[in-house]
Amino acid sequence: MNSREVIIKIVSKKLIPLILLFALYVQFHGDFGPGGGFQAGAIFSAGFILYSLVFGFDKLVSAVSPRVLELISVTGVLLYIGVGFLCMVLGGEFLNYSVLGDTQAAGQHLGILLVEFGVFLTVFSVLLLIFYCFVSR
């Protein structure tokens, strides 16, 4: 291993956790400013793709299997749809978050948080599955 590879691996070990942390910041800051589930999911998957490029695809697959990613993507979609149906069960329209809390603002905040988390899970897992498909060819 030459010195360039060592530098890249050391920098990546320090950078990848920061990328994942930034993705979570974008996810949870999306209620108050730019960001949200889609952007956070894309950033989160980029951290895993960087891991694969630096340390190898086999190590990534052993850490996060395609089956786990499929389950995460289904969970994200079900969370999104489940929030919509919960709103209907509680007497509102589909994805009318107002009925989820004691006040309209509390319901809106909770609903957006849950839906955006579902989007985050789905985007993260589907982008990584697409990457898996490209690498597997």
Biotite code that builds the C-alpha atoms (Angstrom):
import biotite.structure as struc

atoms = struc.array([
    struc.Atom([0.000, 0.000, 0.000], chain_id="A", res_id=1, res_name="MET", atom_name="CA", element="C"),
    struc.Atom([1.503, 3.316, -1.025], chain_id="A", res_id=2, res_name="ASN", atom_name="CA", element="C"),
    struc.Atom([1.371, 6.546, 0.948], chain_id="A", res_id=3, res_name="SER", atom_name="CA", element="C"),
    struc.Atom([-1.505, 7.961, -1.140], chain_id="A", res_id=4, res_name="ARG", atom_name="CA", element="C"),
    struc.Atom([-3.732, 5.028, -0.251], chain_id="A", res_id=5, res_name="GLU", atom_name="CA", element="C"),
    struc.Atom([-2.863, 5.351, 3.432], chain_id="A", res_id=6, res_name="VAL", atom_name="CA", element="C"),
    struc.Atom([-3.722, 9.063, 3.410], chain_id="A", res_id=7, res_name="ILE", atom_name="CA", element="C"),
    struc.Atom([-7.012, 8.449, 1.605], chain_id="A", res_id=8, res_name="ILE", atom_name="CA", element="C"),
    struc.Atom([-7.999, 5.728, 4.080], chain_id="A", res_id=9, res_name="LYS", atom_name="CA", element="C"),
    struc.Atom([-7.105, 7.815, 7.125], chain_id="A", res_id=10, res_name="ILE", atom_name="CA", element="C"),
    struc.Atom([-8.940, 10.888, 5.829], chain_id="A", res_id=11, res_name="VAL", atom_name="CA", element="C"),
    struc.Atom([-11.960, 8.772, 4.894], chain_id="A", res_id=12, res_name="SER", atom_name="CA", element="C"),
    struc.Atom([-12.113, 7.198, 8.353], chain_id="A", res_id=13, res_name="LYS", atom_name="CA", element="C"),
    struc.Atom([-12.367, 10.709, 9.794], chain_id="A", res_id=14, res_name="LYS", atom_name="CA", element="C"),
    struc.Atom([-14.664, 12.088, 7.082], chain_id="A", res_id=15, res_name="LEU", atom_name="CA", element="C"),
    struc.Atom([-17.315, 9.364, 6.778], chain_id="A", res_id=16, res_name="ILE", atom_name="CA", element="C"),
    struc.Atom([-18.699, 9.762, 10.335], chain_id="A", res_id=17, res_name="PRO", atom_name="CA", element="C"),
    struc.Atom([-18.908, 13.515, 9.756], chain_id="A", res_id=18, res_name="LEU", atom_name="CA", element="C"),
    struc.Atom([-20.816, 12.946, 6.501], chain_id="A", res_id=19, res_name="ILE", atom_name="CA", element="C"),
    struc.Atom([-23.289, 10.682, 8.295], chain_id="A", res_id=20, res_name="LEU", atom_name="CA", element="C"),
    struc.Atom([-23.652, 13.167, 11.131], chain_id="A", res_id=21, res_name="LEU", atom_name="CA", element="C"),
    struc.Atom([-24.229, 16.005, 8.666], chain_id="A", res_id=22, res_name="PHE", atom_name="CA", element="C"),
    struc.Atom([-26.937, 13.924, 6.979], chain_id="A", res_id=23, res_name="ALA", atom_name="CA", element="C"),
    struc.Atom([-28.708, 13.549, 10.316], chain_id="A", res_id=24, res_name="LEU", atom_name="CA", element="C"),
    struc.Atom([-28.386, 17.299, 10.883], chain_id="A", res_id=25, res_name="TYR", atom_name="CA", element="C"),
    struc.Atom([-29.976, 17.952, 7.484], chain_id="A", res_id=26, res_name="VAL", atom_name="CA", element="C"),
    struc.Atom([-32.728, 15.459, 8.341], chain_id="A", res_id=27, res_name="GLN", atom_name="CA", element="C"),
    struc.Atom([-33.718, 16.992, 11.643], chain_id="A", res_id=28, res_name="PHE", atom_name="CA", element="C"),
    struc.Atom([-33.044, 20.605, 10.638], chain_id="A", res_id=29, res_name="HIS", atom_name="CA", element="C"),
    struc.Atom([-35.414, 20.223, 7.686], chain_id="A", res_id=30, res_name="GLY", atom_name="CA", element="C"),
    struc.Atom([-38.340, 21.338, 9.837], chain_id="A", res_id=31, res_name="ASP", atom_name="CA", element="C"),
    struc.Atom([-36.754, 24.727, 10.430], chain_id="A", res_id=32, res_name="PHE", atom_name="CA", element="C"),
    struc.Atom([-34.768, 25.437, 7.264], chain_id="A", res_id=33, res_name="GLY", atom_name="CA", element="C"),
    struc.Atom([-33.486, 23.920, 4.038], chain_id="A", res_id=34, res_name="PRO", atom_name="CA", element="C"),
    struc.Atom([-33.167, 20.181, 4.148], chain_id="A", res_id=35, res_name="GLY", atom_name="CA", element="C"),
    struc.Atom([-35.297, 17.202, 4.869], chain_id="A", res_id=36, res_name="GLY", atom_name="CA", element="C"),
    struc.Atom([-35.587, 13.526, 4.168], chain_id="A", res_id=37, res_name="GLY", atom_name="CA", element="C"),
    struc.Atom([-34.583, 13.440, 0.524], chain_id="A", res_id=38, res_name="PHE", atom_name="CA", element="C"),
    struc.Atom([-31.438, 15.494, 0.924], chain_id="A", res_id=39, res_name="GLN", atom_name="CA", element="C"),
    struc.Atom([-30.448, 13.687, 4.117], chain_id="A", res_id=40, res_name="ALA", atom_name="CA", element="C"),
    struc.Atom([-30.985, 10.283, 2.523], chain_id="A", res_id=41, res_name="GLY", atom_name="CA", element="C"),
    struc.Atom([-28.806, 11.227, -0.443], chain_id="A", res_id=42, res_name="ALA", atom_name="CA", element="C"),
    struc.Atom([-26.024, 12.505, 1.823], chain_id="A", res_id=43, res_name="ILE", atom_name="CA", element="C"),
    struc.Atom([-26.250, 9.442, 4.098], chain_id="A", res_id=44, res_name="PHE", atom_name="CA", element="C"),
    struc.Atom([-25.964, 7.057, 1.154], chain_id="A", res_id=45, res_name="SER", atom_name="CA", element="C"),
    struc.Atom([-23.029, 9.087, -0.197], chain_id="A", res_id=46, res_name="ALA", atom_name="CA", element="C"),
    struc.Atom([-21.157, 8.326, 3.033], chain_id="A", res_id=47, res_name="GLY", atom_name="CA", element="C"),
    struc.Atom([-21.638, 4.608, 2.482], chain_id="A", res_id=48, res_name="PHE", atom_name="CA", element="C"),
    struc.Atom([-20.661, 4.889, -1.178], chain_id="A", res_id=49, res_name="ILE", atom_name="CA", element="C"),
    struc.Atom([-17.461, 6.674, -0.162], chain_id="A", res_id=50, res_name="LEU", atom_name="CA", element="C"),
    struc.Atom([-16.788, 3.828, 2.270], chain_id="A", res_id=51, res_name="TYR", atom_name="CA", element="C"),
    struc.Atom([-17.192, 1.347, -0.570], chain_id="A", res_id=52, res_name="SER", atom_name="CA", element="C"),
    struc.Atom([-14.898, 3.288, -2.904], chain_id="A", res_id=53, res_name="LEU", atom_name="CA", element="C"),
    struc.Atom([-12.129, 3.502, -0.320], chain_id="A", res_id=54, res_name="VAL", atom_name="CA", element="C"),
    struc.Atom([-12.362, 0.182, 1.542], chain_id="A", res_id=55, res_name="PHE", atom_name="CA", element="C"),
    struc.Atom([-13.986, -2.070, -1.059], chain_id="A", res_id=56, res_name="GLY", atom_name="CA", element="C"),
    struc.Atom([-17.449, -3.106, -2.098], chain_id="A", res_id=57, res_name="PHE", atom_name="CA", element="C"),
    struc.Atom([-17.239, -6.452, -0.277], chain_id="A", res_id=58, res_name="ASP", atom_name="CA", element="C"),
    struc.Atom([-16.717, -4.716, 3.064], chain_id="A", res_id=59, res_name="LYS", atom_name="CA", element="C"),
    struc.Atom([-19.754, -2.511, 2.444], chain_id="A", res_id=60, res_name="LEU", atom_name="CA", element="C"),
    struc.Atom([-21.957, -5.488, 1.550], chain_id="A", res_id=61, res_name="VAL", atom_name="CA", element="C"),
    struc.Atom([-20.807, -7.327, 4.673], chain_id="A", res_id=62, res_name="SER", atom_name="CA", element="C"),
    struc.Atom([-21.714, -4.259, 6.751], chain_id="A", res_id=63, res_name="ALA", atom_name="CA", element="C"),
    struc.Atom([-25.044, -3.527, 5.025], chain_id="A", res_id=64, res_name="VAL", atom_name="CA", element="C"),
    struc.Atom([-26.554, -6.382, 3.037], chain_id="A", res_id=65, res_name="SER", atom_name="CA", element="C"),
    struc.Atom([-28.982, -5.789, 0.157], chain_id="A", res_id=66, res_name="PRO", atom_name="CA", element="C"),
    struc.Atom([-31.675, -7.598, 2.165], chain_id="A", res_id=67, res_name="ARG", atom_name="CA", element="C"),
    struc.Atom([-31.317, -5.110, 5.025], chain_id="A", res_id=68, res_name="VAL", atom_name="CA", element="C"),
    struc.Atom([-31.558, -2.230, 2.541], chain_id="A", res_id=69, res_name="LEU", atom_name="CA", element="C"),
    struc.Atom([-34.725, -3.724, 1.078], chain_id="A", res_id=70, res_name="GLU", atom_name="CA", element="C"),
    struc.Atom([-36.259, -3.929, 4.553], chain_id="A", res_id=71, res_name="LEU", atom_name="CA", element="C"),
    struc.Atom([-35.242, -0.324, 5.277], chain_id="A", res_id=72, res_name="ILE", atom_name="CA", element="C"),
    struc.Atom([-36.807, 0.901, 2.040], chain_id="A", res_id=73, res_name="SER", atom_name="CA", element="C"),
    struc.Atom([-40.073, -0.921, 2.752], chain_id="A", res_id=74, res_name="VAL", atom_name="CA", element="C"),
    struc.Atom([-40.072, 0.455, 6.300], chain_id="A", res_id=75, res_name="THR", atom_name="CA", element="C"),
    struc.Atom([-39.656, 4.008, 4.967], chain_id="A", res_id=76, res_name="GLY", atom_name="CA", element="C"),
    struc.Atom([-42.553, 3.671, 2.528], chain_id="A", res_id=77, res_name="VAL", atom_name="CA", element="C"),
    struc.Atom([-44.774, 2.060, 5.164], chain_id="A", res_id=78, res_name="LEU", atom_name="CA", element="C"),
    struc.Atom([-43.947, 4.822, 7.642], chain_id="A", res_id=79, res_name="LEU", atom_name="CA", element="C"),
    struc.Atom([-44.942, 7.476, 5.095], chain_id="A", res_id=80, res_name="TYR", atom_name="CA", element="C"),
    struc.Atom([-48.184, 5.723, 4.172], chain_id="A", res_id=81, res_name="ILE", atom_name="CA", element="C"),
    struc.Atom([-48.872, 4.763, 7.791], chain_id="A", res_id=82, res_name="GLY", atom_name="CA", element="C"),
    struc.Atom([-48.777, 8.386, 8.906], chain_id="A", res_id=83, res_name="VAL", atom_name="CA", element="C"),
    struc.Atom([-51.270, 9.236, 6.178], chain_id="A", res_id=84, res_name="GLY", atom_name="CA", element="C"),
    struc.Atom([-53.653, 6.486, 7.212], chain_id="A", res_id=85, res_name="PHE", atom_name="CA", element="C"),
    struc.Atom([-53.232, 7.350, 10.893], chain_id="A", res_id=86, res_name="LEU", atom_name="CA", element="C"),
    struc.Atom([-54.361, 10.875, 10.056], chain_id="A", res_id=87, res_name="CYS", atom_name="CA", element="C"),
    struc.Atom([-57.456, 9.419, 8.388], chain_id="A", res_id=88, res_name="MET", atom_name="CA", element="C"),
    struc.Atom([-58.185, 7.106, 11.333], chain_id="A", res_id=89, res_name="VAL", atom_name="CA", element="C"),
    struc.Atom([-57.988, 10.092, 13.691], chain_id="A", res_id=90, res_name="LEU", atom_name="CA", element="C"),
    struc.Atom([-60.602, 11.967, 11.629], chain_id="A", res_id=91, res_name="GLY", atom_name="CA", element="C"),
    struc.Atom([-58.506, 14.059, 9.256], chain_id="A", res_id=92, res_name="GLY", atom_name="CA", element="C"),
    struc.Atom([-57.616, 13.768, 5.607], chain_id="A", res_id=93, res_name="GLU", atom_name="CA", element="C"),
    struc.Atom([-54.703, 11.703, 4.300], chain_id="A", res_id=94, res_name="PHE", atom_name="CA", element="C"),
    struc.Atom([-51.483, 13.393, 5.537], chain_id="A", res_id=95, res_name="LEU", atom_name="CA", element="C"),
    struc.Atom([-53.369, 16.165, 7.343], chain_id="A", res_id=96, res_name="ASN", atom_name="CA", element="C"),
    struc.Atom([-51.021, 16.205, 10.306], chain_id="A", res_id=97, res_name="TYR", atom_name="CA", element="C"),
    struc.Atom([-53.152, 18.572, 12.407], chain_id="A", res_id=98, res_name="SER", atom_name="CA", element="C"),
    struc.Atom([-54.961, 15.645, 14.033], chain_id="A", res_id=99, res_name="VAL", atom_name="CA", element="C"),
    struc.Atom([-51.754, 14.013, 15.302], chain_id="A", res_id=100, res_name="LEU", atom_name="CA", element="C"),
    struc.Atom([-51.174, 16.368, 18.233], chain_id="A", res_id=101, res_name="GLY", atom_name="CA", element="C"),
    struc.Atom([-52.972, 18.260, 20.952], chain_id="A", res_id=102, res_name="ASP", atom_name="CA", element="C"),
    struc.Atom([-52.553, 21.452, 18.936], chain_id="A", res_id=103, res_name="THR", atom_name="CA", element="C"),
    struc.Atom([-52.384, 21.993, 15.203], chain_id="A", res_id=104, res_name="GLN", atom_name="CA", element="C"),
    struc.Atom([-48.719, 23.061, 15.438], chain_id="A", res_id=105, res_name="ALA", atom_name="CA", element="C"),
    struc.Atom([-47.743, 19.990, 17.488], chain_id="A", res_id=106, res_name="ALA", atom_name="CA", element="C"),
    struc.Atom([-49.507, 17.701, 15.042], chain_id="A", res_id=107, res_name="GLY", atom_name="CA", element="C"),
    struc.Atom([-47.869, 19.379, 12.073], chain_id="A", res_id=108, res_name="GLN", atom_name="CA", element="C"),
    struc.Atom([-44.433, 19.064, 13.658], chain_id="A", res_id=109, res_name="HIS", atom_name="CA", element="C"),
    struc.Atom([-44.866, 15.375, 14.524], chain_id="A", res_id=110, res_name="LEU", atom_name="CA", element="C"),
    struc.Atom([-46.366, 14.499, 11.140], chain_id="A", res_id=111, res_name="GLY", atom_name="CA", element="C"),
    struc.Atom([-43.656, 16.228, 9.154], chain_id="A", res_id=112, res_name="ILE", atom_name="CA", element="C"),
    struc.Atom([-40.949, 14.646, 11.307], chain_id="A", res_id=113, res_name="LEU", atom_name="CA", element="C"),
    struc.Atom([-42.337, 11.134, 10.770], chain_id="A", res_id=114, res_name="LEU", atom_name="CA", element="C"),
    struc.Atom([-42.988, 11.547, 7.046], chain_id="A", res_id=115, res_name="VAL", atom_name="CA", element="C"),
    struc.Atom([-39.566, 13.065, 6.428], chain_id="A", res_id=116, res_name="GLU", atom_name="CA", element="C"),
    struc.Atom([-37.944, 10.207, 8.342], chain_id="A", res_id=117, res_name="PHE", atom_name="CA", element="C"),
    struc.Atom([-39.791, 7.761, 6.084], chain_id="A", res_id=118, res_name="GLY", atom_name="CA", element="C"),
    struc.Atom([-38.494, 9.635, 3.042], chain_id="A", res_id=119, res_name="VAL", atom_name="CA", element="C"),
    struc.Atom([-34.972, 9.574, 4.526], chain_id="A", res_id=120, res_name="PHE", atom_name="CA", element="C"),
    struc.Atom([-35.064, 5.799, 5.019], chain_id="A", res_id=121, res_name="LEU", atom_name="CA", element="C"),
    struc.Atom([-36.421, 5.174, 1.535], chain_id="A", res_id=122, res_name="THR", atom_name="CA", element="C"),
    struc.Atom([-34.046, 7.491, -0.321], chain_id="A", res_id=123, res_name="VAL", atom_name="CA", element="C"),
    struc.Atom([-30.989, 6.254, 1.593], chain_id="A", res_id=124, res_name="PHE", atom_name="CA", element="C"),
    struc.Atom([-31.736, 2.584, 0.990], chain_id="A", res_id=125, res_name="SER", atom_name="CA", element="C"),
    struc.Atom([-32.867, 2.882, -2.626], chain_id="A", res_id=126, res_name="VAL", atom_name="CA", element="C"),
    struc.Atom([-29.845, 4.970, -3.643], chain_id="A", res_id=127, res_name="LEU", atom_name="CA", element="C"),
    struc.Atom([-27.551, 2.428, -2.020], chain_id="A", res_id=128, res_name="LEU", atom_name="CA", element="C"),
    struc.Atom([-29.404, -0.438, -3.727], chain_id="A", res_id=129, res_name="LEU", atom_name="CA", element="C"),
    struc.Atom([-28.966, 1.328, -7.075], chain_id="A", res_id=130, res_name="ILE", atom_name="CA", element="C"),
    struc.Atom([-25.250, 1.644, -6.313], chain_id="A", res_id=131, res_name="PHE", atom_name="CA", element="C"),
    struc.Atom([-25.156, -2.084, -5.494], chain_id="A", res_id=132, res_name="TYR", atom_name="CA", element="C"),
    struc.Atom([-26.758, -2.844, -8.871], chain_id="A", res_id=133, res_name="CYS", atom_name="CA", element="C"),
    struc.Atom([-24.200, -0.762, -10.746], chain_id="A", res_id=134, res_name="PHE", atom_name="CA", element="C"),
    struc.Atom([-21.234, -2.293, -8.924], chain_id="A", res_id=135, res_name="VAL", atom_name="CA", element="C"),
    struc.Atom([-22.542, -5.848, -9.308], chain_id="A", res_id=136, res_name="SER", atom_name="CA", element="C"),
    struc.Atom([-22.581, -5.647, -13.094], chain_id="A", res_id=137, res_name="ARG", atom_name="CA", element="C"),
])
